[in-house]
Amino acid sequence: MSENAELTHIDQQGLPRMVDVSMKSETTREAEAEAVLWVGEAVMRAIRDGCTPKGNIFETARIAGVMGAKRTSDLIPLCHPLNLTHIVVDMEPGEDRITIRTRVKTSGPTGVEMEALTAASVTGLTLYDMLKALSKEMRLEGLRLLAKSGGRSGNYRAEALHV
């Protein structure tokens, strides 16, 4: 954090507050996030073979991720309710993991980073719920912002992780 960074969600008495964005200009804002659900090779085999106990895990998780993005302000106390214009939830199965990537877009006075992050986490949690009968060893990791654009702070792109 830079030395000149202002804590916008803290008032002069040190109490939490919702930031007043009424004077900010409306711009197109977009954010991308990711998370990884490590499930193991045996669970991935069951997914590929169609042997999951709760049906189509990917489409259920995709809907949950979209719903999570839309309900972010109900979950995160100081987030503004936003009129989201586009939400994409993608899942990429690997040998032992499912990589979740989300993209959220709006035209408004504040960004959608939290909505993208919430979509990725809710997607991962839904996958976990739908697969927990197969393994309790799964773990959801690596939740992070990949990119954001729009707004006063400009664009951001995360550095690639070296795994």
C-alpha positions as CSV (number, residue, x, y, z in Angstrom):
1,M,0.0,0.0,0.0
2,S,1.4,3.4,-0.9
3,E,2.1,5.9,1.9
4,N,-0.5,8.3,0.4
5,A,-3.3,5.8,0.2
6,E,-6.4,6.9,1.8
7,L,-8.6,4.4,3.7
8,T,-11.9,5.3,2.0
9,H,-14.0,2.9,4.1
10,I,-13.0,4.5,7.4
11,D,-14.5,7.8,8.6
12,Q,-12.7,10.5,10.6
13,Q,-13.6,8.7,13.9
14,G,-12.2,5.4,12.6
15,L,-15.6,3.8,12.0
16,P,-16.5,1.8,8.9
17,R,-18.5,3.7,6.3
18,M,-19.9,3.1,2.8
19,V,-18.1,5.3,0.3
20,D,-20.2,8.0,-1.3
21,V,-19.9,7.4,-5.1
22,S,-22.6,9.8,-6.1
23,M,-20.1,12.3,-7.6
24,K,-18.0,9.7,-9.4
25,S,-18.4,9.5,-13.2
26,E,-20.0,6.4,-14.7
27,T,-17.6,4.4,-16.8
28,T,-17.5,0.9,-18.1
29,R,-15.8,-1.3,-15.5
30,E,-14.7,-4.9,-15.8
31,A,-13.0,-7.3,-13.5
32,E,-11.7,-10.9,-13.8
33,A,-10.9,-13.3,-10.9
34,E,-9.9,-16.9,-10.5
35,A,-9.7,-19.6,-7.9
36,V,-8.6,-23.2,-8.1
37,L,-10.5,-26.2,-6.5
38,W,-8.0,-29.0,-6.0
39,V,-10.0,-32.2,-6.1
40,G,-7.5,-35.0,-6.8
41,E,-7.2,-37.4,-9.7
42,A,-9.9,-39.8,-8.4
43,V,-12.6,-37.1,-8.2
44,M,-11.6,-35.8,-11.7
45,R,-12.0,-39.3,-13.0
46,A,-15.5,-39.5,-11.5
47,I,-16.4,-36.2,-13.0
48,R,-15.2,-37.3,-16.5
49,D,-17.0,-40.6,-16.1
50,G,-20.3,-38.8,-15.1
51,C,-20.3,-40.4,-11.7
52,T,-21.0,-37.4,-9.5
53,P,-23.7,-37.8,-6.9
54,K,-25.4,-34.5,-7.5
55,G,-25.7,-34.3,-11.2
56,N,-24.3,-31.7,-13.6
57,I,-21.8,-30.0,-11.3
58,F,-20.5,-27.5,-13.8
59,E,-23.8,-25.9,-14.8
60,T,-25.1,-25.8,-11.2
61,A,-21.8,-24.1,-10.1
62,R,-22.0,-21.7,-13.1
63,I,-25.5,-20.6,-12.0
64,A,-24.3,-20.3,-8.4
65,G,-21.4,-18.1,-9.5
66,V,-23.7,-15.8,-11.4
67,M,-26.0,-15.6,-8.4
68,G,-23.1,-14.9,-6.1
69,A,-21.9,-12.0,-8.2
70,K,-25.4,-10.5,-8.2
71,R,-25.7,-10.8,-4.4
72,T,-22.2,-9.5,-3.4
73,S,-23.6,-6.4,-1.7
74,D,-25.8,-8.6,0.5
75,L,-22.6,-10.6,1.6
76,I,-19.9,-7.9,1.9
77,P,-21.1,-5.1,4.2
78,L,-19.7,-2.0,2.5
79,C,-20.2,-3.0,-1.1
80,H,-22.5,-1.0,-3.2
81,P,-25.4,-2.8,-5.0
82,L,-24.5,-2.7,-8.7
83,N,-26.4,-3.0,-11.9
84,L,-24.2,-5.8,-13.4
85,T,-24.4,-5.9,-17.2
86,H,-22.5,-9.1,-17.9
87,I,-21.2,-12.1,-15.9
88,V,-19.2,-15.0,-17.2
89,V,-18.2,-18.0,-15.2
90,D,-15.8,-20.5,-16.8
91,M,-14.4,-23.7,-15.3
92,E,-11.5,-25.6,-16.8
93,P,-11.0,-29.2,-15.6
94,G,-7.4,-30.4,-15.2
95,E,-5.9,-33.7,-14.1
96,D,-6.5,-33.0,-10.4
97,R,-8.1,-29.5,-10.2
98,I,-10.8,-27.3,-11.6
99,T,-9.7,-23.7,-12.4
100,I,-12.5,-21.2,-12.1
101,R,-12.3,-17.9,-14.0
102,T,-15.0,-15.2,-13.8
103,R,-15.5,-11.9,-15.6
104,V,-18.0,-9.3,-14.4
105,K,-18.9,-6.0,-16.1
106,T,-21.0,-2.9,-15.3
107,S,-21.3,0.7,-16.3
108,G,-21.3,2.7,-13.2
109,P,-19.5,4.8,-10.6
110,T,-17.7,2.0,-8.8
111,G,-15.8,-1.2,-9.7
112,V,-16.8,-4.8,-9.9
113,E,-13.7,-6.5,-8.4
114,M,-15.6,-7.8,-5.4
115,E,-18.3,-9.2,-7.6
116,A,-15.8,-11.1,-9.7
117,L,-14.1,-12.5,-6.6
118,T,-17.4,-13.5,-5.1
119,A,-18.5,-15.2,-8.3
120,A,-15.2,-17.2,-8.3
121,S,-15.5,-18.2,-4.6
122,V,-19.2,-19.1,-4.7
123,T,-18.5,-21.2,-7.9
124,G,-15.7,-23.1,-6.0
125,L,-17.8,-23.6,-2.9
126,T,-20.7,-25.0,-5.0
127,L,-18.4,-27.4,-6.7
128,Y,-17.0,-28.5,-3.3
129,D,-20.6,-29.0,-2.1
130,M,-21.5,-31.1,-5.1
131,L,-18.4,-33.2,-4.8
132,K,-17.9,-33.6,-1.1
133,A,-19.5,-37.0,-1.0
134,L,-16.5,-38.2,-3.1
135,S,-13.7,-36.6,-1.1
136,K,-13.2,-34.4,2.0
137,E,-9.6,-33.7,0.9
138,M,-10.6,-31.0,-1.6
139,R,-9.3,-27.5,-1.1
140,L,-10.3,-24.1,-2.6
141,E,-7.2,-22.0,-3.1
142,G,-5.7,-19.1,-5.0
143,L,-8.7,-16.7,-5.0
144,R,-7.3,-13.6,-6.6
145,L,-8.1,-10.7,-8.9
146,L,-6.6,-11.2,-12.3
147,A,-7.5,-7.9,-13.9
148,K,-9.6,-4.8,-13.7
149,S,-10.3,-1.9,-16.0
150,G,-12.2,1.4,-15.7
151,G,-12.4,4.0,-13.0
152,R,-10.1,6.5,-11.6
153,S,-7.4,4.0,-10.5
154,G,-7.1,2.7,-14.1
155,N,-6.2,-0.8,-15.3
156,Y,-4.6,-3.6,-13.4
157,R,-3.4,-7.0,-14.5
158,A,-1.9,-9.6,-12.1
159,E,1.4,-11.2,-12.7
160,A,1.4,-14.8,-13.8
161,L,1.8,-17.3,-11.0
162,H,4.6,-19.8,-11.4
163,V,3.2,-23.0,-10.0
